[in-house]
Amino acid sequence: MAWLWVFLWLGVIAIESSSALSSENTGRFLYPVLHFLFGVDPVSFPTWHFLLRKSGHVFGYGMLSWLLFRALRVTALSTQDPSWSMVWSLLAVAGTAFVASLDEWHQSFLPSRTGTIRDVLLDTTAAVVIQILVFLLVRGWKKDRKPQLSTG
């Protein structure tokens, strides 16, 4: 079941990589929404549009990294620690970087899209940050779960 979520998310990424969700097309529906909700004007819209699109990269590929880690954790047993493994984290980052590279390569063939190494780096950075957060959360969870020795 964990791998199903990975494949569903890959489908979301594939849809987002299409011409239908190019910057030109998303601008057509995001501008009216941002203008209505926040009063964004045409001069400042390109900045907000850029930030929203890059935030989408961070969220989308951070989520992929998490889902890959989770699927690996569920299906690959570790003799050292059943809640976290450096191998799972590295594979999640590598898988995310691979998908990001394929996505940008695919976009380089679409007239309405551009494939850039900067986006691959942004996506991979998001994956690394998520894996650091996973490590810190697991470590914090373990500290909370250790039995306390009584001194009385």
C-alpha positions as CSV (number, residue, x, y, z in Angstrom):
1,M,0.0,0.0,0.0
2,A,2.9,2.4,0.8
3,W,4.2,2.1,-2.8
4,L,0.7,2.9,-4.1
5,W,1.0,6.4,-2.6
6,V,4.4,6.8,-4.3
7,F,3.0,5.9,-7.7
8,L,-0.1,8.2,-7.2
9,W,2.2,11.1,-6.3
10,L,4.4,10.4,-9.4
11,G,1.1,10.7,-11.4
12,V,0.5,14.1,-9.8
13,I,4.1,15.2,-10.7
14,A,3.5,13.9,-14.3
15,I,0.3,16.0,-14.6
16,E,2.0,19.1,-13.2
17,S,4.8,18.6,-15.7
18,S,2.5,18.9,-18.7
19,S,1.9,21.9,-20.9
20,A,-1.5,22.4,-19.3
21,L,0.2,23.6,-16.1
22,S,2.9,25.7,-17.6
23,S,3.6,29.1,-16.1
24,E,1.5,30.8,-18.8
25,N,-1.5,28.6,-18.1
26,T,-1.3,28.8,-14.3
27,G,-0.9,32.5,-14.4
28,R,-4.3,32.8,-16.1
29,F,-6.2,31.3,-13.1
30,L,-3.8,32.3,-10.3
31,Y,-3.9,36.0,-11.0
32,P,-7.6,36.4,-10.6
33,V,-7.5,34.3,-7.4
34,L,-4.6,36.2,-5.9
35,H,-6.1,39.6,-6.9
36,F,-9.4,38.7,-5.4
37,L,-8.1,37.2,-2.1
38,F,-5.1,39.5,-1.5
39,G,-5.4,42.4,-3.9
40,V,-2.2,41.4,-5.8
41,D,-1.7,43.8,-8.7
42,P,-0.4,43.0,-12.2
43,V,3.0,44.5,-11.4
44,S,3.7,42.3,-8.3
45,F,1.9,39.2,-9.7
46,P,5.0,37.8,-11.5
47,T,6.9,37.7,-8.3
48,W,4.1,36.0,-6.4
49,H,3.5,33.6,-9.3
50,F,7.2,32.6,-9.3
51,L,7.2,32.1,-5.6
52,L,4.1,30.0,-5.7
53,R,5.4,27.8,-8.5
54,K,8.8,27.3,-6.7
55,S,6.9,26.5,-3.5
56,G,5.0,23.9,-5.4
57,H,8.4,22.3,-6.3
58,V,9.5,22.3,-2.7
59,F,6.2,20.8,-1.5
60,G,5.8,18.3,-4.4
61,Y,9.3,16.9,-4.2
62,G,9.5,17.1,-0.5
63,M,6.4,15.0,-0.4
64,L,7.9,12.5,-2.9
65,S,11.0,12.2,-0.7
66,W,8.8,11.5,2.4
67,L,6.6,9.0,0.5
68,L,9.7,7.2,-0.9
69,F,11.2,7.0,2.6
70,R,8.0,5.7,4.0
71,A,7.6,3.0,1.4
72,L,11.2,1.9,1.9
73,R,10.7,1.8,5.6
74,V,7.6,-0.4,5.3
75,T,9.0,-2.8,2.7
76,A,12.8,-3.0,3.6
77,L,13.6,-4.3,7.0
78,S,16.7,-3.0,8.8
79,T,18.5,-5.0,11.4
80,Q,19.8,-1.8,13.1
81,D,16.8,0.5,13.5
82,P,13.2,-0.3,12.3
83,S,12.2,3.4,12.4
84,W,15.1,5.1,10.4
85,S,17.9,4.0,8.1
86,M,20.5,6.1,6.4
87,V,20.1,3.8,3.3
88,W,16.3,4.6,3.2
89,S,17.0,8.3,3.4
90,L,19.7,8.2,0.8
91,L,17.5,6.2,-1.6
92,A,14.6,8.6,-1.0
93,V,16.9,11.6,-1.9
94,A,18.4,9.7,-4.9
95,G,14.9,8.7,-6.1
96,T,13.6,12.2,-5.8
97,A,16.6,13.6,-7.7
98,F,16.1,11.0,-10.4
99,V,12.4,11.9,-10.8
100,A,13.2,15.6,-10.7
101,S,15.9,15.1,-13.5
102,L,13.4,13.2,-15.6
103,D,10.8,15.8,-15.1
104,E,13.0,18.7,-16.1
105,W,14.3,16.7,-19.1
106,H,10.7,16.0,-20.2
107,Q,9.9,19.7,-19.8
108,S,12.8,20.6,-22.0
109,F,10.9,19.1,-25.0
110,L,7.7,21.0,-24.4
111,P,7.5,24.5,-26.1
112,S,5.6,26.0,-23.2
113,R,8.0,24.6,-20.5
114,T,11.6,25.0,-19.6
115,G,13.8,22.3,-18.0
116,T,16.4,23.7,-15.7
117,I,19.1,22.2,-13.5
118,R,18.1,24.9,-10.9
119,D,14.7,23.2,-10.5
120,V,16.4,19.8,-10.1
121,L,18.7,21.3,-7.4
122,L,15.6,22.9,-5.7
123,D,13.7,19.6,-5.7
124,T,16.7,17.7,-4.4
125,T,17.3,20.2,-1.7
126,A,13.7,19.8,-0.6
127,A,14.2,16.1,-0.5
128,V,17.3,16.5,1.7
129,V,15.5,18.9,4.1
130,I,12.6,16.4,4.5
131,Q,15.1,13.6,5.2
132,I,16.8,15.7,7.9
133,L,13.4,16.5,9.4
134,V,12.5,12.8,9.4
135,F,15.8,11.9,11.1
136,L,15.2,14.6,13.8
137,L,11.6,13.6,14.3
138,V,12.5,9.9,14.7
139,R,15.4,10.8,17.1
140,G,13.1,13.1,19.1
141,W,10.4,10.4,19.2
142,K,12.9,7.8,20.5
143,K,14.0,10.1,23.3
144,D,10.4,10.6,24.4
145,R,9.8,6.8,24.3
146,K,12.9,5.8,26.5
147,P,11.8,4.6,29.9
148,Q,12.8,6.9,32.7
149,L,14.8,5.5,35.6
150,S,13.4,6.4,39.0
151,T,15.8,7.7,41.6
152,G,13.7,7.0,44.6
